[in-house]
């Protein structure tokens, strides 16, 4: 309906939005996104979740994106409208885009083009929309943060998962570009990417079993890292940094690419 108070598109709970940090988590219902929403809520932040199809009940506000049909421009227009309604003029301290997904395929695979289409929607569309939201709504402050999710394998060729590598390489380029002067972000804001190798998600456990678990990065590590950056508990890396998450023997390091 046109009346926003009963619209199914988003819900909002009242919160003192002046003193608390405000975080938007794009992909807030995924495995990593859910972990981030819960971590930011534990810190006392106001959190808006944006994701396909449904609300995240842990968040203060949710924007439901209609499934990835239509065009990027359509999806962007819908998300931007709903986020603006939810924020009602308030600014964001951070935009965290942890939407994404994996798909394989070389150029000869039957599903090559379908999987390219899928990963572009999952990783590039979401990152572009997150960047647009950051340009519109981030506070102009040296503590403001736009965080996108790349992938360590996409630093090199990925013949067995060409679409995935292309999509993540595009995210890396986007972050490096946004970190430059006159990128459209508020001048003080930082743009960063985390580049996981493998995250310990339920989907990855189903797909690959648990044999390699000691080299998978726990979701809690990532959520804590982002929370420390947003809260100021840890020094935020230089804008434009691509930060590889390397896990060995269950210990994770953050290494610049």
Beta strands, then each sheet from edge to edge (+ up, - down):
strand 1: 10-12
strand 2: 22-26
strand 3: 46-52
strand 4: 61-65
strand 5: 94-97
strand 6: 145-151
strand 7: 190-196
strand 8: 199-200
strand 9: 217-218
strand 10: 242-248
strand 11: 251-256
sheet 1: 1+ 4- 3- 2- 5- 6- 7- 10- 11+
sheet 2: 8+ 9+
end
